[in-house]
């Protein structure tokens, strides 16, 4: 944690400030995910990315009701890149939670023991270097390599089978292996090989790479396997996915088995007894880091007993039984050239420092976040000094720190090098895009444009969100196209996208008709009468061809195929893509609306709970903030807090917002019902369950995880929609309310019998 965060701990933030921080981090991390996982061109380091998630986790723990469902703590990687066949991972490829201090490692051990109900025993862990490369899963059937896939978004990756066959460390055949064996590991490039590759690329006039990780990722993800074969890639195995039979009873034992099968396993992997030995091994690896010859960015700790791993299970995107202890990042000094203000889709004015480009940890940095106007002034929202009270000005010599955010931030200012002409930065009180008042409500750290959808920046950002990969994902209609169409006046809201083809066709017909009229006029013996009629039809005082053409363009616009960069084939391809999206899954539909605080995970929760658009729309229409059965149902969904619920209800009760939603729905053929959990044969599938009191045979966290794995919905409070309450000793108000409502109440033994775990 950098010095500014140390002076502004999470527990000192107000609700509105924390909410603004969560919103900002979520937006930036999404871009970082795409840059790193999909484009192999990160603008941030792994340390920065992971520290951002850490910051978000702290915020979400402190303010659970503010947790954004699209938080990076709920996502893995990025969607697969176009050009590769897609591979669905039978066992998801999850990311890891992170630790940055000794205390966090001890806390990790405490969480493990608390979850398992083990107070006094020492847990054994497997500790191994965290390779800075590209994750790769390799599937073998009957000893033959049949498929290799990248992580992708954790659920779906890219098929790089032929490329993987060219990596010398990856066996093509195995003997005495399980019939089905999915080996997981990291593709990387050594320092020497990286330098040699860059020299060769430069000599041939080709692309050079910023660091070995980018080189390895770019080499493996080539559409031509021969290019991959020419690159010096290596592979360390460290895990597995689907298995037809276990490799061993322990993590260390399984790694030994993989080594016997011919895979390279990192020689620095060790068995450690408890957190103290983990930290000692971390220090040994950190000391050896400069001489390893390849990049690592930390040490991974995993519970060694595979039986305990199964009991611990998973969160939404990380295993409970593993954590990555990251190495500290670095800082550099550079010049701050300019401070720009960006306007987001919720109207937030976000200051960004434009820096003289500088390399930090192998990545060229040219931008840094400045958070808000208080941060620039050198104070927190309570007026307490940060950075020793030093403000930030254009022209300053600044220290850039890459650990506390998804983009670099400024940790310090060298006042001795401040130019004499530098002046305090005046934060705008008017939106720099639309000129509307930019106000800062009491208790809020962020100033927001009041222009709403009338502000082009907000409107364009919402449209970009609408066509994004996790929303409608319309091929050929990306951020640049949306911006161009908006500025041309063709698309101002989502529904306009689905009328674009019809309007374009009408424009073509009108243009052809006008051309015919003009041609006839040129050859007419008595054109005056026709000219007067045409001028009247176009609303002109008098006729001339130039004015007629201009007026036509105003009314019907020039067809898309006549615009720069477009042709008939690309236009028709776009229109086909738009037509294909008239059918959309419910969770994508909800997410696409761009409602504040409603991200990917919340959209999935809402879709799963309500099942259909009709049920969801009806509930939101009837819900009233803080009152009524629909409000109670909404806020009782596990993972939906009052802030998120209030934002949803507000969106459906604002006339302009609701009208835009209704116009969009009218353009769609079908909003597909949500797919319910696979465990439909479970006795608790689809039921809403509340746990209360003390459980004696498993922890509350373990019970909740088991219920969700069986397809149940776990709620935090009892309502009329609760199906079952599992009550242990000490059950209080929840059990009482369940009894009043007539909800079935069972004890822990009955619960274990019900799910077949007795």
Phi, psi and omega per residue, in radians:
X1 nan 2.354 -3.095
X2 -1.435 3.011 -2.998
X3 -1.090 -0.549 -3.138
X4 -1.235 -0.741 3.089
X5 -1.140 -0.579 3.124
X6 -1.124 -0.586 3.112
X7 -1.459 -0.230 3.125
X8 -2.230 1.195 3.139
X9 -1.116 2.747 -3.086
X10 -1.007 -0.669 -3.083
X11 -1.261 -0.041 3.069
X12 -1.748 -0.073 -3.101
X13 -1.466 2.508 3.005
X14 -1.389 2.940 -3.085
X15 -1.039 -0.832 -3.092
X16 -1.170 -0.669 3.125
X17 -1.148 -0.732 3.110
X18 -1.110 -0.690 3.141
X19 -1.116 -0.729 3.105
X20 -1.130 -0.681 3.124
X21 -1.112 -0.752 3.127
X22 -1.103 -0.758 -3.139
X23 -1.078 -0.772 -3.108
X24 -1.137 -0.800 -3.131
X25 -1.101 -0.710 -3.123
X26 -1.049 -0.804 -3.118
X27 -1.115 -0.747 -3.079
X28 -1.262 -0.671 -3.134
X29 -1.155 -0.597 3.099
X30 -1.025 -0.762 3.111
X31 -1.170 -0.631 3.126
X32 -1.159 -0.643 3.099
X33 -1.035 -0.834 -3.126
X34 -1.126 -0.723 -3.118
X35 -1.118 -0.699 -3.050
X36 -1.425 -0.937 -2.978
X37 -1.444 -0.520 -3.027
X38 -1.821 -0.660 -3.031
X39 -1.786 -0.097 -3.115
X40 0.921 0.602 -3.141
X41 -2.449 1.134 -3.071
X42 -1.177 2.516 3.034
X43 -1.803 0.107 3.103
X44 -2.428 2.817 3.106
X45 -1.542 2.884 3.064
X46 -1.050 -0.660 -3.115
X47 -1.096 -0.738 3.136
X48 -1.143 -0.779 -3.131
X49 -1.075 -0.826 -3.103
X50 -1.178 -0.647 3.121
X51 -1.158 -0.541 3.090
X52 -1.129 -0.760 3.094
X53 -1.082 -0.660 3.105
X54 -1.078 -0.771 3.116
X55 -1.065 -0.746 3.136
X56 -1.138 -0.713 3.121
X57 -1.045 -0.738 3.115
X58 -1.091 -0.754 3.113
X59 -1.103 -0.741 -3.094
X60 -1.203 -0.566 3.073
X61 -1.214 -0.675 -3.126
X62 -1.294 -0.647 -3.107
X63 -2.217 1.218 -3.060
X64 -1.046 -0.494 -3.140
X65 -1.263 -0.255 -3.138
X66 -1.687 -0.047 -3.041
X67 -1.038 2.172 3.101
X68 -1.421 2.216 -3.131
X69 -1.091 -0.370 3.083
X70 -1.643 0.339 3.089
X71 -1.014 2.502 3.078
X72 -1.029 -0.305 3.078
X73 -1.230 -0.163 -3.130
X74 -1.958 0.087 -3.058
X75 -2.135 2.745 3.088
X76 -2.260 2.204 2.984
X77 1.039 -2.467 -3.118
X78 -2.665 2.817 3.138
X79 -1.017 2.656 3.139
X80 -1.053 2.650 3.135
X81 -1.313 2.525 3.061
X82 -1.124 2.563 3.110
X83 1.915 -0.322 3.097
X84 -1.938 2.572 2.996
X85 -1.152 2.647 -3.087
X86 -1.649 2.524 3.099
X87 -2.188 2.163 3.082
X88 -1.512 2.131 3.138
X89 -1.284 2.098 3.113
X90 -1.109 -0.594 3.002
X91 -2.055 2.071 -3.068
X92 -0.951 2.521 3.054
X93 -1.668 1.726 -3.018
X94 -1.582 2.827 3.032
X95 -1.565 -3.096 -3.117
X96 -2.062 2.557 2.934
X97 -1.226 2.861 -3.030
X98 -2.200 2.698 3.009
X99 -2.282 2.549 -3.127
X100 -2.203 -0.020 -3.103
X101 -2.514 2.864 3.092
X102 -1.070 -0.701 -3.140
X103 -1.013 -0.718 -3.127
X104 -1.175 -0.522 3.072
X105 -1.205 -0.756 3.074
X106 -1.119 -0.653 3.105
X107 -1.125 -0.678 3.081
X108 -1.021 -0.824 3.121
X109 -1.083 -0.699 3.124
X110 -1.120 -0.718 3.124
X111 -1.095 -0.711 3.127
X112 -1.047 -0.886 -3.090
X113 -1.173 -0.628 3.113
X114 -1.166 -0.754 3.127
X115 -1.058 -0.719 -3.099
X116 -1.471 -0.128 -3.102
X117 1.257 0.516 -3.140
X118 -1.886 1.985 -3.069
X119 -1.683 -0.677 -2.952
X120 -1.991 -0.131 -3.094
X121 -1.490 2.684 3.078
X122 -1.630 2.265 3.124
X123 -1.556 2.375 3.042
X124 -1.561 2.436 -3.128
X125 -2.238 2.651 2.959
X126 -1.726 2.232 -3.136
X127 -2.078 2.280 -3.100
X128 -2.548 2.652 3.105
X129 -1.068 2.510 3.076
X130 -1.628 1.868 -3.072
X131 -1.288 2.355 3.122
X132 -1.619 1.485 -3.111
X133 -2.550 -2.553 -3.121
X134 -2.062 2.185 -3.131
X135 -1.172 2.401 -3.119
X136 -2.472 2.307 3.093
X137 -1.897 2.270 -3.079
X138 -2.114 2.165 -3.082
X139 -1.819 2.281 3.075
X140 -2.058 2.406 3.034
X141 -2.235 2.188 -3.079
X142 0.928 0.634 3.077
X143 1.444 0.035 -3.103
X144 -1.917 2.365 3.068
X145 -1.200 2.061 -3.070
X146 -2.028 -0.345 -3.102
X147 -2.832 2.537 3.027
X148 -2.396 2.413 -3.064
X149 -2.507 2.532 3.039
X150 -1.336 2.981 3.133
X151 -1.123 -0.731 -3.051
X152 1.097 -2.261 3.114
X153 -1.687 0.259 3.140
X154 1.662 -0.558 3.096
X155 -1.738 -0.668 -3.088
X156 -2.328 2.254 3.136
X157 -2.113 -3.023 -3.114
X158 -1.734 2.381 3.113
X159 -1.370 1.892 -3.138
X160 -2.130 0.647 -3.030
X161 -1.000 -0.897 -3.075
X162 -1.138 -0.601 3.097
X163 -1.166 -0.740 -3.125
X164 -1.098 -0.546 3.141
X165 -1.110 -0.342 -3.107
X166 -1.533 -0.129 -3.112
X167 -1.447 2.133 -2.984
X168 -1.133 -0.506 -3.111
X169 -1.360 -0.132 -3.081
X170 -1.738 1.973 3.131
X171 -1.108 2.492 3.109
X172 -1.560 -0.516 3.092
X173 -2.353 2.657 3.132
X174 -2.234 2.611 3.043
X175 -2.044 2.527 3.121
X176 1.017 0.674 3.122
X177 -1.876 2.772 3.024
X178 -0.966 2.648 -3.128
X179 -1.015 -0.667 3.051
X180 -2.107 2.122 -3.124
X181 -2.460 2.053 3.097
X182 -1.926 1.841 -3.097
X183 -1.625 2.384 3.137
X184 -2.117 2.485 -3.116
X185 -2.924 -2.795 -3.034
X186 -2.233 2.216 3.005
X187 -1.509 2.286 -3.089
X188 -2.520 3.087 3.119
X189 -2.376 2.359 -3.142
X190 -1.252 2.830 3.137
X191 -1.068 -0.775 -3.121
X192 -1.105 -0.775 3.138
X193 -1.151 -0.644 3.115
X194 -1.087 -0.803 -3.134
X195 -1.127 -0.699 3.125
X196 -1.145 -0.699 3.126
X197 -1.106 -0.785 -3.133
X198 -1.123 -0.659 3.085
X199 -1.083 -0.795 -3.129
X200 -1.129 -0.710 3.127
X201 -1.099 -0.750 -3.133
X202 -1.120 -0.718 -3.138
X203 -1.122 -0.559 -3.113
X204 -1.613 0.037 -3.130
X205 1.304 0.345 -3.123
X206 -1.608 -3.080 -3.125
X207 -1.301 2.312 3.004
X208 -1.738 2.769 -3.034
X209 -1.891 2.612 -3.090
X210 -1.271 -0.562 -3.079
X211 -2.807 2.934 -3.094
X212 -1.071 -0.591 -3.141
X213 -1.096 -0.827 3.105
X214 -1.063 -0.702 -3.141
X215 -1.111 -0.755 -3.141
X216 -1.143 -0.803 -3.125
X217 -1.122 -0.803 3.135
X218 -1.116 -0.581 -3.136
X219 -1.264 -0.704 -3.120
X220 -1.256 -0.533 -3.044
X221 -1.715 0.787 3.051
X222 -1.620 2.419 3.079
X223 -1.225 -0.371 3.107
X224 -1.822 1.918 -3.131
X225 -1.030 -0.431 3.140
X226 -1.153 -0.556 3.075
X227 -1.178 -0.757 3.094
X228 -1.034 -0.745 -3.113
X229 -1.083 -0.465 -3.116
X230 -1.448 -0.113 -3.097
X231 -1.737 2.476 -3.063
X232 -1.449 1.264 -3.105
X233 -1.562 2.614 3.098
X234 -2.301 2.958 -3.016
X235 -2.564 2.233 2.970
X236 -1.897 2.270 3.045
X237 -1.607 2.423 -3.133
X238 -2.510 -0.074 -3.087
X239 -2.780 -3.004 -3.120
X240 -2.652 2.826 3.083
X241 -1.992 -1.936 -3.107
X242 -1.289 2.418 3.118
X243 -2.357 2.482 3.019
X244 -1.473 -0.360 3.042
X245 -2.714 2.624 -3.066
X246 -1.068 2.614 3.049
X247 -1.445 -0.588 -3.104
X248 -3.002 -3.092 3.104
X249 -1.662 -0.211 -3.083
X250 -2.305 2.822 3.090
X251 -1.098 -0.813 3.124
X252 -1.077 -0.759 3.128
X253 -1.084 -0.680 3.129
X254 -1.169 -0.657 3.103
X255 -1.154 -0.688 3.068
X256 -1.057 -0.695 3.131
X257 -1.144 -0.713 3.095
X258 -1.091 -0.672 3.102
X259 -1.111 -0.701 3.113
X260 -1.117 -0.525 3.136
X261 -1.368 -0.146 3.069
X262 1.969 0.095 3.127
X263 -1.568 2.586 3.054
X264 -1.428 2.195 3.093
X265 -2.027 2.409 -3.043
X266 -1.067 2.261 -3.053
X267 -1.243 -0.217 3.129
X268 -1.562 0.076 3.102
X269 -1.221 2.332 -3.093
X270 -2.414 2.705 2.976
X271 -1.583 2.220 -3.098
X272 -2.174 2.451 3.138
X273 -1.747 1.727 3.083
X274 1.449 2.986 -3.033
X275 -1.168 -0.522 -3.129
X276 -1.103 -0.786 3.119
X277 -1.180 -0.561 3.064
X278 -1.039 -0.795 -3.111
X279 -1.185 -0.618 3.094
X280 -1.131 -0.718 3.133
X281 -1.226 -0.631 3.061
X282 -0.977 -0.788 -3.128
X283 -1.144 -0.645 3.100
X284 -1.142 -0.754 -3.131
X285 -1.173 -0.721 3.126
X286 -1.068 -0.685 3.118
X287 -1.170 -0.591 -3.127
X288 -1.450 -0.198 -3.026
X289 -0.902 -0.791 -3.092
X290 -1.114 -0.371 -3.048
X291 -1.843 0.098 -3.081
X292 -1.245 -0.567 -3.118
X293 1.535 0.061 3.069
X294 -2.630 2.840 -3.031
X295 -1.514 2.329 2.929
X296 -2.285 2.661 -3.137
X297 -2.180 0.271 3.091
X298 2.868 -2.902 3.119
X299 -2.266 2.351 -3.130
X300 -1.719 2.290 3.090
X301 -1.934 2.271 3.112
X302 -2.291 2.423 3.021
X303 -1.006 2.253 -3.005
X304 -1.317 -0.648 -3.096
X305 -1.301 2.039 -3.096
X306 -1.205 -0.466 3.052
X307 -1.134 -0.717 3.079
X308 -1.195 -0.615 3.066
X309 -1.015 -0.752 -3.131
X310 -1.125 -0.686 3.116
X311 -1.155 -0.688 -3.113
X312 -1.202 -0.665 3.061
X313 1.145 -2.607 -2.972
X314 -2.323 2.674 2.857
X315 -1.505 -2.833 -3.093
X316 -1.142 -0.599 -3.105
X317 -2.499 0.187 3.099
X318 -2.454 2.547 3.037
X319 -1.317 2.525 3.094
X320 -1.283 -0.351 -2.962
X321 -1.657 0.167 -3.115
X322 -2.488 2.709 3.085
X323 -2.702 2.624 3.095
X324 -1.855 2.094 3.105
X325 -1.622 1.864 -2.985
X326 -1.508 2.627 3.034
X327 -1.339 2.649 3.127
X328 -1.183 2.559 3.133
X329 -1.483 -3.035 -3.106
X330 -2.065 2.935 3.081
X331 -2.197 2.697 3.087
X332 -2.457 2.870 3.090
X333 -1.908 2.500 3.085
X334 -2.781 3.082 -3.127
X335 -1.600 2.405 3.005
X336 -1.573 1.969 -3.021
X337 -1.488 -0.678 -3.037
X338 -2.796 2.671 3.029
X339 -1.975 2.068 3.111
X340 -1.868 2.720 3.090
X341 -1.999 2.164 3.089
X342 -1.868 2.573 3.138
X343 -1.991 2.129 -3.107
X344 -1.553 3.130 -3.066
X345 -1.212 -0.306 3.064
X346 -1.716 0.119 3.099
X347 1.566 -0.021 -3.105
X348 -1.168 2.305 3.061
X349 -1.571 1.963 -3.064
X350 -1.964 2.072 3.105
X351 -1.383 2.413 -3.130
X352 -2.253 2.297 3.090
X353 -1.505 2.204 3.023
X354 -1.644 2.060 -3.002
X355 -1.853 2.708 2.906
X356 -1.174 2.129 -3.013
X357 -0.897 2.376 -3.116
X358 -2.555 2.559 -3.124
X359 -1.577 2.192 3.110
X360 -2.221 2.006 3.128
X361 1.037 0.600 3.097
X362 1.499 0.028 -3.132
X363 -2.102 2.339 3.119
X364 -1.370 2.196 -3.086
X365 -1.967 2.297 3.095
X366 -2.282 -0.103 3.137
X367 -2.319 2.687 3.044
X368 -2.564 2.473 3.099
X369 -1.295 2.536 3.079
X370 -2.063 0.165 3.033
X371 1.116 -1.356 -3.032
X372 -2.781 -3.112 -3.055
X373 -1.186 -0.552 3.097
X374 -1.128 -0.717 -3.128
X375 -1.064 -0.691 3.112
X376 -1.142 -0.657 -3.126
X377 -1.244 -0.336 -3.119
X378 1.618 0.441 3.103
X379 -2.383 2.799 3.008
X380 -1.568 -3.087 -3.051
X381 -1.191 -0.266 3.084
X382 -1.656 0.066 3.123
X383 1.511 0.074 3.126
X384 -1.395 2.483 -3.065
X385 -1.211 2.495 2.943
X386 -2.167 2.732 -3.043
X387 0.940 0.573 -3.106
X388 1.186 0.339 3.130
X389 1.463 0.091 -3.114
X390 -1.340 2.225 3.081
X391 -1.432 3.030 -3.129
X392 -2.039 2.282 -3.108
X393 -2.277 2.718 3.013
X394 -1.095 2.322 -3.107
X395 1.713 -0.081 -3.104
X396 -1.270 2.678 2.966
X397 -1.612 1.962 -2.933
X398 -2.121 2.659 3.092
X399 -1.697 2.088 -3.084
X400 -1.729 2.225 -3.066
X401 -2.062 2.266 -2.985
X402 -1.908 0.535 -3.086
X403 -2.043 -0.319 -2.959
X404 -1.797 0.085 -3.087
X405 -2.765 3.009 -3.134
X406 -1.367 -0.413 2.900
X407 -2.058 2.737 -3.094
X408 -0.982 2.705 3.071
X409 -2.269 2.872 -3.109
X410 -1.601 2.080 -3.095
X411 -1.600 -0.458 -3.063
X412 -2.806 2.864 3.103
X413 -2.269 2.332 3.086
X414 -1.618 1.735 -3.079
X415 -1.151 -0.434 -3.124
X416 -1.173 -0.326 -3.129
X417 -1.915 0.216 3.133
X418 -1.252 2.242 3.128
X419 -1.115 2.495 -3.109
X420 -1.091 -0.436 -3.117
X421 -1.485 -0.095 -3.115
X422 -1.132 2.331 -3.117
X423 -2.100 2.642 3.097
X424 -0.959 2.459 -3.111
X425 -1.343 2.274 3.104
X426 -1.711 1.939 -3.111
X427 -1.254 2.333 -3.056
X428 -1.183 2.505 3.026
X429 -1.818 0.022 3.028
X430 -2.116 2.519 3.102
X431 -1.081 2.220 -3.127
X432 -1.214 -0.184 -3.122
X433 -1.716 -0.872 -3.045
X434 -1.948 -0.188 3.116
X435 1.463 0.000 3.101
X436 -1.192 2.792 3.075
X437 -1.038 2.399 3.042
X438 -1.920 1.900 -3.013
X439 -1.904 2.733 3.083
X440 -2.150 1.916 -3.103
X441 -1.265 2.657 3.138
X442 -0.948 2.294 3.128
X443 1.479 -0.104 -3.127
X444 -1.719 2.370 3.135
X445 -1.470 -0.202 -3.012
X446 -1.961 2.407 3.022
X447 -1.601 2.376 -3.053
X448 -2.196 2.495 3.041
X449 -1.224 2.369 -3.140
X450 -1.618 0.115 -3.065
X451 -1.273 -0.338 -3.117
X452 1.022 -2.491 -3.116
X453 -1.205 -0.201 3.045
X454 -1.307 -0.249 3.084
X455 -1.472 2.066 -3.113
X456 -0.970 -0.632 -3.121
X457 -1.111 -0.799 3.135
X458 -1.165 -0.756 -3.130
X459 -1.087 -0.794 -3.132
X460 -1.141 -0.704 -3.140
X461 -1.137 -0.655 3.108
X462 -1.196 -0.653 3.087
X463 -1.167 -0.690 3.083
X464 -1.087 -0.707 3.078
X465 -1.080 -0.721 -3.095
X466 -1.055 -0.693 -3.090
X467 -1.608 0.085 -3.099
X468 -1.137 2.945 -3.046
X469 -1.062 -0.603 -3.093
X470 -1.572 -0.022 3.108
X471 -1.928 -2.022 -3.090
X472 -1.417 -0.371 3.000
X473 0.835 1.058 -3.106
X474 -1.515 1.996 -3.102
X475 -1.104 2.279 3.129
X476 1.575 -0.098 3.133
X477 -2.144 1.456 -3.139
X478 -1.775 -2.908 -3.060
X479 -1.040 -0.744 -3.113
X480 -1.143 -0.734 -3.132
X481 -1.164 -0.713 3.116
X482 -1.058 -0.770 -3.134
X483 -1.097 -0.746 3.138
X484 -1.127 -0.784 -3.125
X485 -1.132 -0.624 3.127
X486 -1.155 -0.808 -3.113
X487 -1.145 -0.508 3.082
X488 -1.373 -0.180 -3.132
X489 1.469 0.204 -3.079
X490 -1.469 -0.623 -3.096
X491 -2.290 1.987 3.134
X492 -2.039 -0.252 3.083
X493 -2.656 2.861 -3.044
X494 -0.938 -0.706 -3.104
X495 -1.049 -0.519 -3.129
X496 -1.078 -0.474 -3.139
X497 -1.083 -0.658 -3.049
X498 -1.478 -0.132 3.031
X499 -1.839 0.038 -3.065
X500 -1.072 -0.773 -3.099
X501 -1.109 -0.769 -3.123
X502 -1.130 -0.740 3.127
X503 -1.169 -0.629 3.113
X504 -1.147 -0.716 3.123
X505 -1.128 -0.722 3.112
X506 -1.108 -0.660 3.111
X507 -1.103 -0.717 3.123
X508 -1.087 -0.797 -3.106
X509 -1.118 -0.737 3.140
X510 -1.135 -0.675 -3.130
X511 -1.163 -0.736 3.088
X512 -1.076 -0.743 3.134
X513 -1.085 -0.721 3.130
X514 -1.155 -0.714 3.105
X515 -1.039 -0.703 -3.139
X516 -1.140 -0.718 3.128
X517 -1.105 -0.778 -3.135
X518 -1.106 -0.662 3.122
X519 -1.121 -0.772 3.124
X520 -1.109 -0.669 -3.131
X521 -1.079 -0.633 -3.112
X522 -1.114 -0.545 -3.103
X523 -1.778 0.088 -3.077
X524 -1.375 2.423 3.092
X525 -1.266 -0.557 -3.135
X526 -2.298 1.366 -3.018
X527 -1.435 -0.207 -3.013
X528 -1.029 -0.768 -3.135
X529 -1.080 -0.742 -3.137
X530 -1.181 -0.639 3.133
X531 -1.136 -0.737 3.132
X532 -1.100 -0.695 3.139
X533 -1.148 -0.721 -3.137
X534 -1.176 -0.716 3.108
X535 -1.066 -0.737 3.119
X536 -1.104 -0.714 -3.140
X537 -1.110 -0.575 -3.114
X538 -1.635 0.012 3.109
X539 1.330 0.525 -3.121
X540 -1.814 2.565 3.087
X541 -1.187 -0.662 3.090
X542 -2.579 2.884 -3.018
X543 -1.799 2.364 2.766
X544 -2.636 2.637 -3.002
X545 -1.000 -0.682 -3.099
X546 -1.127 -0.808 3.128
X547 -1.145 -0.630 3.117
X548 -1.102 -0.750 3.122
X549 -1.104 -0.761 3.141
X550 -1.083 -0.774 -3.129
X551 -1.135 -0.656 3.088
X552 -1.089 -0.788 -3.136
X553 -1.061 -0.622 3.105
X554 -1.125 -0.663 -3.022
X555 -1.491 -0.631 -3.038
X556 -2.146 -0.213 -3.127
X557 1.099 2.685 3.097
X558 -1.208 2.321 -3.130
X559 -0.978 2.660 -3.056
X560 -1.028 -0.663 -3.080
X561 -1.098 -0.288 3.120
X562 -1.626 -0.031 3.117
X563 -1.405 2.668 -3.138
X564 -1.051 2.299 3.097
X565 1.544 -0.031 -3.133
X566 -2.102 2.612 3.031
X567 -2.446 3.076 -3.087
X568 -1.022 -0.716 -3.095
X569 -1.177 -0.790 -3.116
X570 -1.183 -0.600 3.108
X571 -1.144 -0.801 -3.132
X572 -1.155 -0.604 3.079
X573 -1.121 -0.728 3.099
X574 -1.090 -0.804 -3.111
X575 -1.110 -0.627 3.077
X576 -1.135 -0.685 3.126
X577 -1.127 -0.695 3.109
X578 -1.126 -0.776 -3.140
X579 -1.054 -0.641 -3.120
X580 -1.154 -0.330 -3.110
X581 -1.694 0.220 3.021
X582 -1.298 -0.139 2.974
X583 -2.006 2.184 -3.019
X584 -2.497 2.399 3.070
X585 -1.103 2.611 -3.072
X586 -0.996 -0.791 -3.077
X587 -1.111 -0.635 3.100
X588 -1.208 -0.651 3.115
X589 -1.068 -0.827 -3.125
X590 -1.089 -0.790 -3.120
X591 -1.122 -0.629 -3.051
X592 -1.125 -0.396 -3.059
X593 -1.176 -0.303 3.072
X594 1.187 0.500 3.135
X595 -1.259 2.353 -3.074
X596 -0.995 2.361 3.134
X597 1.352 -0.113 -3.094
X598 -1.778 1.700 -3.116
X599 -1.825 -2.809 -3.069
X600 -1.035 -0.885 -3.051
X601 -1.172 -0.751 3.112
X602 -1.086 -0.675 3.120
X603 -1.079 -0.706 3.099
X604 -1.161 -0.717 3.114
X605 -1.072 -0.798 -3.132
X606 -1.140 -0.747 3.139
X607 -1.102 -0.778 -3.140
X608 -1.117 -0.671 -3.084
X609 -1.238 -0.846 -3.043
X610 -1.522 -0.453 3.013
X611 1.465 -0.751 -3.084
X612 -2.406 2.785 3.104
X613 -1.110 -0.688 -3.118
X614 -1.042 -0.782 3.140
X615 -1.174 -0.724 -3.140
X616 -1.143 -0.851 -3.102
X617 -1.101 -0.712 3.121
X618 -1.108 -0.755 -3.135
X619 -1.118 -0.742 -3.130
X620 -1.196 -0.588 3.119
X621 -1.181 -0.702 -3.090
X622 -1.451 -0.366 -3.070
X623 -1.163 2.482 3.055
X624 -2.196 2.372 -3.073
X625 -0.932 1.983 3.033
X626 1.435 0.091 -3.052
X627 -2.664 2.642 3.017
X628 1.653 2.798 -3.097
X629 -1.126 -0.610 3.136
X630 -1.171 -0.681 3.080
X631 -1.133 -0.741 3.124
X632 -1.081 -0.739 3.120
X633 -1.108 -0.765 -3.109
X634 -1.091 -0.859 -3.084
X635 -1.315 -0.210 3.107
X636 -1.494 -0.154 3.084
X637 -1.174 2.191 -3.121
X638 -1.098 2.089 -3.105
X639 1.831 -0.097 3.103
X640 -1.950 1.969 3.123
X641 -1.687 3.133 -3.074
X642 -1.170 -0.613 -3.139
X643 -1.101 -0.826 3.117
X644 -1.100 -0.801 -3.117
X645 -1.068 -0.741 -3.128
X646 -1.110 -0.681 3.122
X647 -1.126 -0.730 3.104
X648 -1.063 -0.918 -3.078
X649 -1.085 -0.712 3.125
X650 -1.042 -0.756 -3.122
X651 -1.057 -0.690 -3.091
X652 -1.426 -0.117 3.139
X653 -1.995 0.006 3.000
X654 -1.530 2.221 -3.005
X655 -0.985 -0.854 -3.074
X656 -1.158 -0.760 -3.133
X657 -1.113 -0.796 -3.120
X658 -1.121 -0.672 3.132
X659 -1.100 -0.682 3.104
X660 -1.132 -0.711 3.105
X661 -1.089 -0.801 -3.123
X662 -1.108 -0.685 3.109
X663 -1.140 -0.627 3.091
X664 -1.148 -0.852 -3.118
X665 -1.018 -0.646 -3.134
X666 -1.113 -0.408 -3.131
X667 -1.529 -0.155 -3.062
X668 -1.684 2.589 3.100
X669 -1.462 -0.702 -3.104
X670 -2.758 2.353 2.938
X671 -1.815 1.870 -2.966
X672 -1.208 2.411 3.120
X673 -1.063 2.673 -3.127
X674 -1.186 2.507 3.055
X675 -1.414 2.140 -3.111
X676 -1.408 2.788 -3.116
X677 -0.939 2.611 -3.054
X678 -1.174 -0.436 -3.043
X679 -1.356 0.935 -3.061
X680 -1.261 -0.337 3.136
X681 -1.536 0.011 3.104
X682 -1.274 2.515 3.128
X683 -1.162 -0.228 -3.131
X684 -2.000 0.083 -3.122
X685 -1.029 2.268 3.113
X686 1.426 -0.130 -3.129
X687 -1.515 2.618 3.072
X688 -1.709 2.139 -3.005
X689 -2.135 2.472 3.060
X690 -2.138 2.276 3.052
X691 -1.781 2.351 3.131
X692 -2.526 2.701 -3.094
X693 1.384 -2.992 -3.115
X694 -1.634 2.293 3.027
X695 -1.708 2.455 -2.997
X696 -1.850 -0.422 -3.069
X697 -1.808 -0.173 3.005
X698 -2.738 2.742 3.124
X699 -1.319 2.855 3.123
X700 -1.047 -0.722 -3.141
X701 -1.099 -0.720 -3.141
X702 -1.168 -0.676 3.129
X703 -1.129 -0.739 3.124
X704 -1.109 -0.782 3.137
X705 -1.072 -0.716 3.133
X706 -1.126 -0.733 -3.130
X707 -1.110 -0.780 -3.128
X708 -1.154 -0.611 3.102
X709 -1.126 -0.451 3.137
X710 -1.589 0.102 3.061
X711 1.618 0.156 3.120
X712 -1.481 2.817 3.018
X713 -1.837 2.178 -3.133
X714 -1.770 2.116 -3.132
X715 -1.857 2.780 -3.122
X716 -1.649 -0.196 3.136
X717 -2.512 2.815 -3.090
X718 -1.596 2.360 3.079
X719 -2.504 -3.083 3.132
X720 -1.104 -0.394 -3.104
X721 -1.598 0.000 3.089
X722 -1.241 2.317 3.141
X723 -1.638 -0.552 -3.014
X724 -2.689 2.401 3.037
X725 -2.051 2.184 3.072
X726 -1.749 1.939 -3.012
X727 -1.971 2.207 3.045
X728 -1.824 -3.093 3.103
X729 -0.965 2.398 3.123
X730 1.552 0.088 3.101
X731 -1.074 2.331 -3.047
X732 -2.105 -1.923 -2.991
X733 -1.115 -0.583 -3.126
X734 -1.160 -0.748 3.104
X735 -1.134 -0.664 3.133
X736 -1.119 -0.778 3.140
X737 -1.149 -0.663 3.110
X738 -1.056 -0.733 3.127
X739 -1.109 -0.715 3.141
X740 -1.119 -0.624 -3.114
X741 -1.530 -0.088 -3.130
X742 1.345 0.395 3.116
X743 -1.395 2.420 -3.132
X744 -1.104 2.342 3.133
X745 -2.125 2.259 3.086
X746 -2.279 2.835 3.106
X747 -1.625 -3.120 -3.057
X748 -1.129 -0.707 3.131
X749 -1.070 -0.743 3.126
X750 -1.144 -0.629 3.085
X751 -1.090 -0.803 -3.137
X752 -1.116 -0.660 3.096
X753 -1.150 -0.728 -3.114
X754 -1.039 -0.722 -3.078
X755 -1.634 0.093 3.086
X756 1.322 0.495 -3.122
X757 -1.997 0.184 -3.102
X758 -1.246 nan nan
